[in-house]
Amino acid sequence: MPKGTIKRLVRDRGFGFIRDDGGQEWFFHRSGVQGNFDQFAEGQRVEFDEESSPKGPRAGNVRPE
């Protein structure tokens, strides 16, 4: 299960980006978050499931570490 840090949140559009411990960036959408999207913050440590999308790597089932 990958772990990383939330690098950017775009709250009004409902998505963000995570940088994993290996340096790869992952897109995530509010629909792929466990719990309340608004409880997440930039700099917060999270763990997630790897998913693929036509636009590249995507994080799903994002939850606090």
PDB file of N, CA, C and O in Angstrom:
ATOM      1  N   MET A   1       0.844  -1.175   0.000  1.00  0.00           N
ATOM      2  CA  MET A   1       0.000   0.000   0.000  1.00  0.00           C
ATOM      3  C   MET A   1       0.892   1.242   0.000  1.00  0.00           C
ATOM      4  O   MET A   1       1.636   1.464   0.955  1.00  0.00           O
ATOM      5  N   PRO A   2       0.826   2.049  -1.054  1.00  0.00           N
ATOM      6  CA  PRO A   2       1.665   3.250  -1.133  1.00  0.00           C
ATOM      7  C   PRO A   2       1.280   4.291  -0.080  1.00  0.00           C
ATOM      8  O   PRO A   2       0.134   4.383   0.361  1.00  0.00           O
ATOM      9  N   LYS A   3       2.281   5.058   0.295  1.00  0.00           N
ATOM     10  CA  LYS A   3       2.091   6.166   1.241  1.00  0.00           C
ATOM     11  C   LYS A   3       2.737   7.407   0.649  1.00  0.00           C
ATOM     12  O   LYS A   3       3.675   7.320  -0.143  1.00  0.00           O
ATOM     13  N   GLY A   4       2.219   8.563   1.047  1.00  0.00           N
ATOM     14  CA  GLY A   4       2.777   9.803   0.537  1.00  0.00           C
ATOM     15  C   GLY A   4       2.242  11.009   1.271  1.00  0.00           C
ATOM     16  O   GLY A   4       1.621  10.892   2.328  1.00  0.00           O
ATOM     17  N   THR A   5       2.492  12.170   0.695  1.00  0.00           N
ATOM     18  CA  THR A   5       2.115  13.456   1.279  1.00  0.00           C
ATOM     19  C   THR A   5       1.259  14.224   0.283  1.00  0.00           C
ATOM     20  O   THR A   5       1.576  14.277  -0.905  1.00  0.00           O
ATOM     21  N   ILE A   6       0.187  14.813   0.764  1.00  0.00           N
ATOM     22  CA  ILE A   6      -0.639  15.650  -0.099  1.00  0.00           C
ATOM     23  C   ILE A   6       0.152  16.911  -0.433  1.00  0.00           C
ATOM     24  O   ILE A   6       0.516  17.683   0.453  1.00  0.00           O
ATOM     25  N   LYS A   7       0.407  17.105  -1.712  1.00  0.00           N
ATOM     26  CA  LYS A   7       1.190  18.256  -2.154  1.00  0.00           C
ATOM     27  C   LYS A   7       0.322  19.435  -2.553  1.00  0.00           C
ATOM     28  O   LYS A   7       0.717  20.589  -2.384  1.00  0.00           O
ATOM     29  N   ARG A   8      -0.861  19.148  -3.083  1.00  0.00           N
ATOM     30  CA  ARG A   8      -1.730  20.247  -3.527  1.00  0.00           C
ATOM     31  C   ARG A   8      -3.180  19.806  -3.454  1.00  0.00           C
ATOM     32  O   ARG A   8      -3.524  18.690  -3.841  1.00  0.00           O
ATOM     33  N   LEU A   9      -4.021  20.692  -2.956  1.00  0.00           N
ATOM     34  CA  LEU A   9      -5.470  20.481  -2.932  1.00  0.00           C
ATOM     35  C   LEU A   9      -6.148  21.611  -3.687  1.00  0.00           C
ATOM     36  O   LEU A   9      -5.805  22.782  -3.519  1.00  0.00           O
ATOM     37  N   VAL A  10      -7.106  21.251  -4.511  1.00  0.00           N
ATOM     38  CA  VAL A  10      -7.930  22.239  -5.203  1.00  0.00           C
ATOM     39  C   VAL A  10      -9.351  21.976  -4.702  1.00  0.00           C
ATOM     40  O   VAL A  10     -10.140  21.290  -5.352  1.00  0.00           O
ATOM     41  N   ARG A  11      -9.651  22.532  -3.544  1.00  0.00           N
ATOM     42  CA  ARG A  11     -10.906  22.230  -2.850  1.00  0.00           C
ATOM     43  C   ARG A  11     -12.149  22.561  -3.665  1.00  0.00           C
ATOM     44  O   ARG A  11     -13.101  21.781  -3.698  1.00  0.00           O
ATOM     45  N   ASP A  12     -12.142  23.715  -4.320  1.00  0.00           N
ATOM     46  CA  ASP A  12     -13.343  24.127  -5.049  1.00  0.00           C
ATOM     47  C   ASP A  12     -13.636  23.241  -6.258  1.00  0.00           C
ATOM     48  O   ASP A  12     -14.756  23.245  -6.770  1.00  0.00           O
ATOM     49  N   ARG A  13     -12.644  22.485  -6.718  1.00  0.00           N
ATOM     50  CA  ARG A  13     -12.847  21.580  -7.852  1.00  0.00           C
ATOM     51  C   ARG A  13     -12.841  20.119  -7.427  1.00  0.00           C
ATOM     52  O   ARG A  13     -13.123  19.236  -8.237  1.00  0.00           O
ATOM     53  N   GLY A  14     -12.520  19.856  -6.147  1.00  0.00           N
ATOM     54  CA  GLY A  14     -12.630  18.512  -5.603  1.00  0.00           C
ATOM     55  C   GLY A  14     -11.547  17.528  -5.991  1.00  0.00           C
ATOM     56  O   GLY A  14     -11.825  16.342  -6.168  1.00  0.00           O
ATOM     57  N   PHE A  15     -10.313  18.000  -6.128  1.00  0.00           N
ATOM     58  CA  PHE A  15      -9.225  17.072  -6.429  1.00  0.00           C
ATOM     59  C   PHE A  15      -7.922  17.557  -5.809  1.00  0.00           C
ATOM     60  O   PHE A  15      -7.846  18.655  -5.258  1.00  0.00           O
ATOM     61  N   GLY A  16      -6.909  16.720  -5.912  1.00  0.00           N
ATOM     62  CA  GLY A  16      -5.604  17.073  -5.388  1.00  0.00           C
ATOM     63  C   GLY A  16      -4.533  16.159  -5.948  1.00  0.00           C
ATOM     64  O   GLY A  16      -4.795  15.313  -6.802  1.00  0.00           O
ATOM     65  N   PHE A  17      -3.312  16.350  -5.445  1.00  0.00           N
ATOM     66  CA  PHE A  17      -2.171  15.560  -5.873  1.00  0.00           C
ATOM     67  C   PHE A  17      -1.385  15.094  -4.660  1.00  0.00           C
ATOM     68  O   PHE A  17      -1.205  15.830  -3.689  1.00  0.00           O
ATOM     69  N   ILE A  18      -0.924  13.859  -4.740  1.00  0.00           N
ATOM     70  CA  ILE A  18      -0.116  13.249  -3.689  1.00  0.00           C
ATOM     71  C   ILE A  18       1.251  12.951  -4.281  1.00  0.00           C
ATOM     72  O   ILE A  18       1.344  12.483  -5.416  1.00  0.00           O
ATOM     73  N   ARG A  19       2.308  13.215  -3.530  1.00  0.00           N
ATOM     74  CA  ARG A  19       3.647  12.763  -3.921  1.00  0.00           C
ATOM     75  C   ARG A  19       3.991  11.588  -3.023  1.00  0.00           C
ATOM     76  O   ARG A  19       4.067  11.724  -1.802  1.00  0.00           O
ATOM     77  N   ASP A  20       4.201  10.422  -3.647  1.00  0.00           N
ATOM     78  CA  ASP A  20       4.496   9.238  -2.846  1.00  0.00           C
ATOM     79  C   ASP A  20       5.934   9.279  -2.343  1.00  0.00           C
ATOM     80  O   ASP A  20       6.709  10.158  -2.720  1.00  0.00           O
ATOM     81  N   ASP A  21       6.281   8.322  -1.492  1.00  0.00           N
ATOM     82  CA  ASP A  21       7.605   8.313  -0.873  1.00  0.00           C
ATOM     83  C   ASP A  21       8.727   8.087  -1.883  1.00  0.00           C
ATOM     84  O   ASP A  21       9.893   8.337  -1.578  1.00  0.00           O
ATOM     85  N   GLY A  22       8.385   7.619  -3.078  1.00  0.00           N
ATOM     86  CA  GLY A  22       9.374   7.438  -4.136  1.00  0.00           C
ATOM     87  C   GLY A  22       9.495   8.639  -5.066  1.00  0.00           C
ATOM     88  O   GLY A  22      10.340   8.643  -5.961  1.00  0.00           O
ATOM     89  N   GLY A  23       8.656   9.662  -4.862  1.00  0.00           N
ATOM     90  CA  GLY A  23       8.718  10.883  -5.662  1.00  0.00           C
ATOM     91  C   GLY A  23       7.713  10.968  -6.797  1.00  0.00           C
ATOM     92  O   GLY A  23       7.648  11.988  -7.484  1.00  0.00           O
ATOM     93  N   GLN A  24       6.926   9.917  -7.008  1.00  0.00           N
ATOM     94  CA  GLN A  24       5.923   9.945  -8.083  1.00  0.00           C
ATOM     95  C   GLN A  24       4.690  10.725  -7.634  1.00  0.00           C
ATOM     96  O   GLN A  24       4.293  10.654  -6.471  1.00  0.00           O
ATOM     97  N   GLU A  25       4.088  11.467  -8.562  1.00  0.00           N
ATOM     98  CA  GLU A  25       2.874  12.221  -8.255  1.00  0.00           C
ATOM     99  C   GLU A  25       1.640  11.443  -8.676  1.00  0.00           C
ATOM    100  O   GLU A  25       1.621  10.797  -9.724  1.00  0.00           O
ATOM    101  N   TRP A  26       0.613  11.515  -7.843  1.00  0.00           N
ATOM    102  CA  TRP A  26      -0.650  10.819  -8.056  1.00  0.00           C
ATOM    103  C   TRP A  26      -1.792  11.814  -7.971  1.00  0.00           C
ATOM    104  O   TRP A  26      -1.861  12.609  -7.034  1.00  0.00           O
ATOM    105  N   PHE A  27      -2.677  11.772  -8.937  1.00  0.00           N
ATOM    106  CA  PHE A  27      -3.908  12.553  -8.919  1.00  0.00           C
ATOM    107  C   PHE A  27      -4.910  11.830  -8.027  1.00  0.00           C
ATOM    108  O   PHE A  27      -4.936  10.600  -8.009  1.00  0.00           O
ATOM    109  N   PHE A  28      -5.734  12.568  -7.289  1.00  0.00           N
ATOM    110  CA  PHE A  28      -6.871  11.951  -6.609  1.00  0.00           C
ATOM    111  C   PHE A  28      -8.070  12.880  -6.667  1.00  0.00           C
ATOM    112  O   PHE A  28      -7.931  14.102  -6.696  1.00  0.00           O
ATOM    113  N   HIS A  29      -9.245  12.278  -6.683  1.00  0.00           N
ATOM    114  CA  HIS A  29     -10.507  12.998  -6.750  1.00  0.00           C
ATOM    115  C   HIS A  29     -11.272  12.762  -5.459  1.00  0.00           C
ATOM    116  O   HIS A  29     -11.087  11.740  -4.799  1.00  0.00           O
ATOM    117  N   ARG A  30     -12.125  13.700  -5.101  1.00  0.00           N
ATOM    118  CA  ARG A  30     -12.907  13.567  -3.862  1.00  0.00           C
ATOM    119  C   ARG A  30     -13.702  12.267  -3.812  1.00  0.00           C
ATOM    120  O   ARG A  30     -13.971  11.761  -2.722  1.00  0.00           O
ATOM    121  N   SER A  31     -14.083  11.715  -4.955  1.00  0.00           N
ATOM    122  CA  SER A  31     -14.826  10.454  -4.974  1.00  0.00           C
ATOM    123  C   SER A  31     -13.945   9.278  -4.558  1.00  0.00           C
ATOM    124  O   SER A  31     -14.465   8.214  -4.223  1.00  0.00           O
ATOM    125  N   GLY A  32     -12.628   9.446  -4.573  1.00  0.00           N
ATOM    126  CA  GLY A  32     -11.708   8.388  -4.183  1.00  0.00           C
ATOM    127  C   GLY A  32     -11.142   8.549  -2.790  1.00  0.00           C
ATOM    128  O   GLY A  32     -10.095   7.986  -2.470  1.00  0.00           O
ATOM    129  N   VAL A  33     -11.836   9.324  -1.953  1.00  0.00           N
ATOM    130  CA  VAL A  33     -11.376   9.598  -0.592  1.00  0.00           C
ATOM    131  C   VAL A  33     -12.261   8.862   0.408  1.00  0.00           C
ATOM    132  O   VAL A  33     -13.485   8.853   0.279  1.00  0.00           O
ATOM    133  N   GLN A  34     -11.633   8.249   1.400  1.00  0.00           N
ATOM    134  CA  GLN A  34     -12.402   7.673   2.501  1.00  0.00           C
ATOM    135  C   GLN A  34     -12.697   8.796   3.485  1.00  0.00           C
ATOM    136  O   GLN A  34     -11.782   9.486   3.932  1.00  0.00           O
ATOM    137  N   GLY A  35     -13.949   8.979   3.819  1.00  0.00           N
ATOM    138  CA  GLY A  35     -14.314  10.046   4.738  1.00  0.00           C
ATOM    139  C   GLY A  35     -14.609  11.341   4.004  1.00  0.00           C
ATOM    140  O   GLY A  35     -15.062  11.339   2.860  1.00  0.00           O
ATOM    141  N   ASN A  36     -14.345  12.438   4.679  1.00  0.00           N
ATOM    142  CA  ASN A  36     -14.682  13.766   4.187  1.00  0.00           C
ATOM    143  C   ASN A  36     -13.475  14.419   3.506  1.00  0.00           C
ATOM    144  O   ASN A  36     -12.438  14.622   4.137  1.00  0.00           O
ATOM    145  N   PHE A  37     -13.612  14.741   2.238  1.00  0.00           N
ATOM    146  CA  PHE A  37     -12.539  15.380   1.473  1.00  0.00           C
ATOM    147  C   PHE A  37     -12.044  16.652   2.162  1.00  0.00           C
ATOM    148  O   PHE A  37     -10.847  16.941   2.142  1.00  0.00           O
ATOM    149  N   ASP A  38     -12.952  17.406   2.766  1.00  0.00           N
ATOM    150  CA  ASP A  38     -12.588  18.683   3.384  1.00  0.00           C
ATOM    151  C   ASP A  38     -11.734  18.526   4.634  1.00  0.00           C
ATOM    152  O   ASP A  38     -11.215  19.521   5.141  1.00  0.00           O
ATOM    153  N   GLN A  39     -11.574  17.323   5.141  1.00  0.00           N
ATOM    154  CA  GLN A  39     -10.739  17.098   6.323  1.00  0.00           C
ATOM    155  C   GLN A  39      -9.263  16.922   5.959  1.00  0.00           C
ATOM    156  O   GLN A  39      -8.407  16.894   6.843  1.00  0.00           O
ATOM    157  N   PHE A  40      -8.963  16.806   4.673  1.00  0.00           N
ATOM    158  CA  PHE A  40      -7.575  16.654   4.249  1.00  0.00           C
ATOM    159  C   PHE A  40      -6.905  18.018   4.096  1.00  0.00           C
ATOM    160  O   PHE A  40      -7.567  19.019   3.820  1.00  0.00           O
ATOM    161  N   ALA A  41      -5.576  18.042   4.280  1.00  0.00           N
ATOM    162  CA  ALA A  41      -4.828  19.296   4.198  1.00  0.00           C
ATOM    163  C   ALA A  41      -3.510  19.060   3.460  1.00  0.00           C
ATOM    164  O   ALA A  41      -2.961  17.959   3.494  1.00  0.00           O
ATOM    165  N   GLU A  42      -3.015  20.086   2.804  1.00  0.00           N
ATOM    166  CA  GLU A  42      -1.710  19.998   2.167  1.00  0.00           C
ATOM    167  C   GLU A  42      -0.667  19.687   3.233  1.00  0.00           C
ATOM    168  O   GLU A  42      -0.702  20.245   4.329  1.00  0.00           O
ATOM    169  N   GLY A  43       0.259  18.792   2.904  1.00  0.00           N
ATOM    170  CA  GLY A  43       1.301  18.391   3.843  1.00  0.00           C
ATOM    171  C   GLY A  43       0.927  17.183   4.691  1.00  0.00           C
ATOM    172  O   GLY A  43       1.773  16.635   5.398  1.00  0.00           O
ATOM    173  N   GLN A  44      -0.318  16.768   4.626  1.00  0.00           N
ATOM    174  CA  GLN A  44      -0.789  15.630   5.418  1.00  0.00           C
ATOM    175  C   GLN A  44      -0.299  14.315   4.817  1.00  0.00           C
ATOM    176  O   GLN A  44      -0.268  14.154   3.597  1.00  0.00           O
ATOM    177  N   ARG A  45       0.081  13.387   5.679  1.00  0.00           N
ATOM    178  CA  ARG A  45       0.491  12.054   5.254  1.00  0.00           C
ATOM    179  C   ARG A  45      -0.748  11.192   5.031  1.00  0.00           C
ATOM    180  O   ARG A  45      -1.680  11.199   5.835  1.00  0.00           O
ATOM    181  N   VAL A  46      -0.740  10.449   3.921  1.00  0.00           N
ATOM    182  CA  VAL A  46      -1.865   9.580   3.571  1.00  0.00           C
ATOM    183  C   VAL A  46      -1.341   8.257   3.022  1.00  0.00           C
ATOM    184  O   VAL A  46      -0.172   8.130   2.658  1.00  0.00           O
ATOM    185  N   GLU A  47      -2.239   7.282   2.974  1.00  0.00           N
ATOM    186  CA  GLU A  47      -1.975   6.047   2.255  1.00  0.00           C
ATOM    187  C   GLU A  47      -3.113   5.865   1.270  1.00  0.00           C
ATOM    188  O   GLU A  47      -4.195   6.425   1.447  1.00  0.00           O
ATOM    189  N   PHE A  48      -2.863   5.073   0.224  1.00  0.00           N
ATOM    190  CA  PHE A  48      -3.845   4.986  -0.854  1.00  0.00           C
ATOM    191  C   PHE A  48      -3.643   3.710  -1.657  1.00  0.00           C
ATOM    192  O   PHE A  48      -2.630   3.025  -1.523  1.00  0.00           O
ATOM    193  N   ASP A  49      -4.620   3.410  -2.487  1.00  0.00           N
ATOM    194  CA  ASP A  49      -4.538   2.294  -3.416  1.00  0.00           C
ATOM    195  C   ASP A  49      -4.165   2.832  -4.789  1.00  0.00           C
ATOM    196  O   ASP A  49      -4.602   3.914  -5.180  1.00  0.00           O
ATOM    197  N   GLU A  50      -3.363   2.077  -5.511  1.00  0.00           N
ATOM    198  CA  GLU A  50      -2.960   2.466  -6.859  1.00  0.00           C
ATOM    199  C   GLU A  50      -4.067   2.147  -7.843  1.00  0.00           C
ATOM    200  O   GLU A  50      -4.620   1.047  -7.838  1.00  0.00           O
ATOM    201  N   GLU A  51      -4.388   3.117  -8.689  1.00  0.00           N
ATOM    202  CA  GLU A  51      -5.357   2.935  -9.763  1.00  0.00           C
ATOM    203  C   GLU A  51      -4.745   3.519 -11.032  1.00  0.00           C
ATOM    204  O   GLU A  51      -3.829   4.338 -10.972  1.00  0.00           O
ATOM    205  N   SER A  52      -5.252   3.096 -12.157  1.00  0.00           N
ATOM    206  CA  SER A  52      -4.793   3.703 -13.407  1.00  0.00           C
ATOM    207  C   SER A  52      -5.972   4.403 -14.056  1.00  0.00           C
ATOM    208  O   SER A  52      -7.128   4.029 -13.857  1.00  0.00           O
ATOM    209  N   SER A  53      -5.661   5.406 -14.822  1.00  0.00           N
ATOM    210  CA  SER A  53      -6.683   6.138 -15.558  1.00  0.00           C
ATOM    211  C   SER A  53      -6.080   6.509 -16.911  1.00  0.00           C
ATOM    212  O   SER A  53      -4.864   6.431 -17.087  1.00  0.00           O
ATOM    213  N   PRO A  54      -6.913   6.910 -17.864  1.00  0.00           N
ATOM    214  CA  PRO A  54      -6.376   7.308 -19.174  1.00  0.00           C
ATOM    215  C   PRO A  54      -5.389   8.472 -19.090  1.00  0.00           C
ATOM    216  O   PRO A  54      -4.573   8.664 -19.992  1.00  0.00           O
ATOM    217  N   LYS A  55      -5.465   9.251 -18.005  1.00  0.00           N
ATOM    218  CA  LYS A  55      -4.590  10.419 -17.871  1.00  0.00           C
ATOM    219  C   LYS A  55      -3.350  10.143 -17.030  1.00  0.00           C
ATOM    220  O   LYS A  55      -2.541  11.046 -16.819  1.00  0.00           O
ATOM    221  N   GLY A  56      -3.183   8.912 -16.544  1.00  0.00           N
ATOM    222  CA  GLY A  56      -1.996   8.584 -15.755  1.00  0.00           C
ATOM    223  C   GLY A  56      -2.345   7.980 -14.413  1.00  0.00           C
ATOM    224  O   GLY A  56      -3.495   7.604 -14.184  1.00  0.00           O
ATOM    225  N   PRO A  57      -1.364   7.879 -13.515  1.00  0.00           N
ATOM    226  CA  PRO A  57      -1.607   7.233 -12.231  1.00  0.00           C
ATOM    227  C   PRO A  57      -2.605   8.021 -11.385  1.00  0.00           C
ATOM    228  O   PRO A  57      -2.595   9.251 -11.347  1.00  0.00           O
ATOM    229  N   ARG A  58      -3.460   7.267 -10.715  1.00  0.00           N
ATOM    230  CA  ARG A  58      -4.491   7.880  -9.870  1.00  0.00           C
ATOM    231  C   ARG A  58      -4.518   7.154  -8.539  1.00  0.00           C
ATOM    232  O   ARG A  58      -4.365   5.933  -8.485  1.00  0.00           O
ATOM    233  N   ALA A  59      -4.712   7.900  -7.471  1.00  0.00           N
ATOM    234  CA  ALA A  59      -4.820   7.333  -6.131  1.00  0.00           C
ATOM    235  C   ALA A  59      -6.305   7.155  -5.804  1.00  0.00           C
ATOM    236  O   ALA A  59      -7.120   8.045  -6.048  1.00  0.00           O
ATOM    237  N   GLY A  60      -6.631   6.012  -5.258  1.00  0.00           N
ATOM    238  CA  GLY A  60      -7.990   5.737  -4.834  1.00  0.00           C
ATOM    239  C   GLY A  60      -8.000   5.294  -3.392  1.00  0.00           C
ATOM    240  O   GLY A  60      -6.958   4.932  -2.845  1.00  0.00           O
ATOM    241  N   ASN A  61      -9.151   5.316  -2.773  1.00  0.00           N
ATOM    242  CA  ASN A  61      -9.296   4.883  -1.388  1.00  0.00           C
ATOM    243  C   ASN A  61      -8.292   5.622  -0.496  1.00  0.00           C
ATOM    244  O   ASN A  61      -7.662   5.016   0.371  1.00  0.00           O
ATOM    245  N   VAL A  62      -8.148   6.932  -0.713  1.00  0.00           N
ATOM    246  CA  VAL A  62      -7.188   7.755   0.026  1.00  0.00           C
ATOM    247  C   VAL A  62      -7.681   7.916   1.459  1.00  0.00           C
ATOM    248  O   VAL A  62      -8.845   8.234   1.703  1.00  0.00           O
ATOM    249  N   ARG A  63      -6.762   7.687   2.407  1.00  0.00           N
ATOM    250  CA  ARG A  63      -7.111   7.780   3.826  1.00  0.00           C
ATOM    251  C   ARG A  63      -5.887   8.266   4.611  1.00  0.00           C
ATOM    252  O   ARG A  63      -4.750   8.104   4.168  1.00  0.00           O
ATOM    253  N   PRO A  64      -6.134   8.857   5.771  1.00  0.00           N
ATOM    254  CA  PRO A  64      -4.998   9.309   6.587  1.00  0.00           C
ATOM    255  C   PRO A  64      -4.102   8.136   6.960  1.00  0.00           C
ATOM    256  O   PRO A  64      -4.577   7.015   7.146  1.00  0.00           O
ATOM    257  N   GLU A  65      -2.821   8.399   7.066  1.00  0.00           N
ATOM    258  CA  GLU A  65      -1.867   7.365   7.444  1.00  0.00           C
ATOM    259  C   GLU A  65      -1.996   7.021   8.901  1.00  0.00           C
ATOM    260  O   GLU A  65      -1.267   6.164   9.400  1.00  0.00           O
TER     261      GLU A  65
END
